[in-house]
Structure formats: C-alpha cells, structure tokens
Amino acid sequence: MKFAKYYNVTNKMNELINKGELFSYAGYCKELYICMDTHDFWISRVLEGYNSEFEQEPGKWLIERNKIDKYEFCEFLKKKRNDDSDITDRWTRDDYIAKCFSVNEILEALILMDDDAGLESWDNLECDSHEEVIEALDGGFGIIDQDV
C-alpha cells in the first residue's frame, strides 16, 4: 500500500455487503476510505446527511475515522489464517503485512476487522459538502480509486 494516501474502497464495501459478509455498514455508510500511516491504518466512513452529533441534518456530511493499530491488524490476519508467525517489532510487522498480503487482501481484511469491532470511532469531522469531504481526505496526498 502507498503511505499516507487514502484508498477509495466503497466498491469493495458494497461487494462485501452484497455477499452478506458485512453487517454494520449496510444502510449506514455512503463511502469508505482506508489510509496506511506509520503505526496505524485509518478507516474513514462517510455518512451523508449527518452532523458531528450524529443527528440527521440535510446538506451535512460526516467523516467518521477509526484508527487500527498495525500490531492488532497482524493478530487479526494471523487468526484468520491460523498463522503462528512471530511479530516482535515494527520491522517484522511491516514485512509481514507487505510480503504476505496483496493490497486488495489488506484492504478487505481492514474492512472486515472494522465491521467486526462494531464500527468504533476515534474522531469525526463535519463537512458542508461532498467536495469538502474529498478535500479533507485528500490532504494534498491524493486518493486512490481502488476497484478491489
């Protein structure tokens, strides 16, 4: 995965919903984005018509962000694969993620992990338009449309 760039994984989210593999996102999330940071992954769920207090408000957009620790993500992956790999430091962690999984597998696993955790939120940002949402996510680094 590219560092500090959000991937638009809305199509993958919709595919998983249609296959019955995602439960919490259905009817809730309009768009979904994932970004890799140094020690975490960020999942940004975009809701249309909600303000920062999670009240319905026409014309508002809400970005709900969740932070997933890379070590916890490795444990989630290992459990899914019945893998007993020893992840002892950030180098073995990052190698495990990068060398054992494709970008598509990583993105799908992050979506499933977020759903499994019950869509917890680390923070949120209220926006007045979809353009403002994209600008906030882009942050000058770009968004990658990922048809996974």
C-alpha positions as CSV (number, residue, x, y, z in Angstrom):
1,M,0.0,0.0,0.0
2,K,1.1,3.5,-0.6
3,F,1.9,5.5,2.5
4,A,-0.4,8.4,3.6
5,K,-2.8,8.0,0.6
6,Y,-6.4,7.2,1.1
7,Y,-7.8,4.3,-1.0
8,N,-11.5,4.6,-2.0
9,V,-12.8,1.2,-1.1
10,T,-16.5,1.9,-1.5
11,N,-16.9,-0.7,-4.2
12,K,-15.3,-3.3,-2.1
13,M,-17.5,-2.4,0.9
14,N,-20.6,-2.7,-1.3
15,E,-19.4,-6.0,-2.7
16,L,-18.9,-7.4,0.8
17,I,-22.4,-6.1,1.9
18,N,-24.0,-7.8,-1.2
19,K,-22.2,-11.1,-0.3
20,G,-23.5,-10.9,3.3
21,E,-20.0,-10.6,4.8
22,L,-20.5,-7.1,6.2
23,F,-23.3,-6.2,8.6
24,S,-22.7,-2.9,10.3
25,Y,-22.1,-0.8,7.2
26,A,-25.3,-1.6,5.3
27,G,-27.6,1.4,5.0
28,Y,-25.1,3.4,7.2
29,C,-22.0,4.3,5.2
30,K,-22.2,6.0,1.9
31,E,-18.4,5.9,1.1
32,L,-15.4,4.2,2.6
33,Y,-11.7,5.1,2.5
34,I,-8.6,3.5,4.0
35,C,-5.1,5.0,4.6
36,M,-1.9,3.5,5.9
37,D,0.1,5.5,8.4
38,T,3.3,4.7,10.2
39,H,1.9,2.7,13.1
40,D,-1.8,2.5,12.2
41,F,-4.4,2.3,9.4
42,W,-7.1,4.9,9.2
43,I,-10.6,3.9,8.1
44,S,-12.8,6.8,7.2
45,R,-16.5,6.2,6.8
46,V,-18.5,8.9,5.1
47,L,-22.1,9.5,6.1
48,E,-24.5,11.7,4.1
49,G,-27.0,13.9,6.0
50,Y,-25.4,13.7,9.5
51,N,-23.7,16.3,11.6
52,S,-20.9,15.8,14.2
53,E,-23.5,15.0,16.9
54,F,-24.7,12.1,14.7
55,E,-28.1,13.8,14.2
56,Q,-29.7,13.8,10.8
57,E,-29.2,17.2,9.1
58,P,-29.7,17.6,5.4
59,G,-26.8,19.0,3.5
60,K,-24.2,17.9,6.1
61,W,-21.6,15.2,5.6
62,L,-19.8,13.4,8.4
63,I,-16.4,11.7,8.2
64,E,-16.1,9.1,11.0
65,R,-12.5,8.0,11.5
66,N,-11.2,4.9,13.2
67,K,-7.6,4.1,13.9
68,I,-6.5,0.4,13.7
69,D,-3.1,-0.4,15.2
70,K,-0.9,-2.4,12.8
71,Y,0.0,-5.0,15.5
72,E,-3.7,-5.6,16.2
73,F,-4.2,-5.9,12.5
74,C,-1.4,-8.5,12.3
75,E,-3.1,-10.5,15.1
76,F,-6.4,-10.3,13.2
77,L,-4.7,-11.6,10.0
78,K,-2.8,-14.4,11.8
79,K,-6.1,-15.6,13.4
80,K,-7.8,-15.7,10.1
81,R,-5.0,-17.8,8.6
82,N,-4.2,-19.9,11.6
83,D,-0.7,-18.5,11.4
84,D,1.7,-18.6,14.3
85,S,4.2,-16.1,12.9
86,D,6.2,-14.2,15.5
87,I,5.7,-10.4,15.1
88,T,8.2,-8.9,17.6
89,D,8.9,-5.4,16.3
90,R,7.7,-2.8,13.7
91,W,10.0,-4.2,11.0
92,T,8.7,-7.8,11.2
93,R,5.2,-6.4,11.5
94,D,5.5,-4.2,8.4
95,D,7.3,-7.1,6.5
96,Y,4.5,-9.5,7.4
97,I,1.8,-7.1,6.1
98,A,3.7,-6.1,2.9
99,K,5.1,-9.5,1.9
100,C,2.3,-11.9,2.9
101,F,-0.7,-10.0,1.6
102,S,-1.8,-8.1,-1.6
103,V,-3.1,-4.6,-1.3
104,N,-6.6,-6.0,-2.0
105,E,-6.3,-8.6,0.8
106,I,-5.1,-5.9,3.2
107,L,-8.0,-3.5,2.3
108,E,-10.6,-6.3,2.6
109,A,-9.2,-7.5,5.9
110,L,-9.3,-3.9,7.3
111,I,-12.9,-3.5,6.3
112,L,-13.8,-6.9,7.9
113,M,-11.9,-6.0,11.1
114,D,-13.6,-2.6,11.4
115,D,-17.0,-4.3,10.9
116,D,-16.1,-7.0,13.5
117,A,-15.2,-4.3,16.0
118,G,-18.6,-2.7,15.7
119,L,-17.6,0.5,13.8
120,E,-15.9,2.2,16.7
121,S,-14.9,5.8,16.1
122,W,-11.7,7.6,17.0
123,D,-13.0,11.0,15.9
124,N,-15.3,12.7,13.3
125,L,-15.3,15.7,11.1
126,E,-18.5,17.5,9.9
127,C,-18.4,18.9,6.4
128,D,-20.8,21.1,4.4
129,S,-20.4,19.4,1.1
130,H,-19.1,16.2,-0.5
131,E,-16.3,18.3,-2.1
132,E,-15.2,19.3,1.5
133,V,-15.2,15.6,2.4
134,I,-12.9,14.8,-0.5
135,E,-10.6,17.8,0.3
136,A,-10.3,16.7,3.9
137,L,-9.4,13.1,3.0
138,D,-7.1,14.0,0.2
139,G,-5.0,16.3,2.4
140,G,-2.8,17.1,-0.6
141,F,-1.6,13.5,-0.9
142,G,-4.3,12.2,-3.2
143,I,-6.9,9.5,-3.2
144,I,-6.5,6.2,-5.0
145,D,-9.6,4.7,-6.5
146,Q,-9.3,1.1,-5.7
147,D,-11.6,-1.3,-7.5
148,V,-10.9,-4.3,-5.4
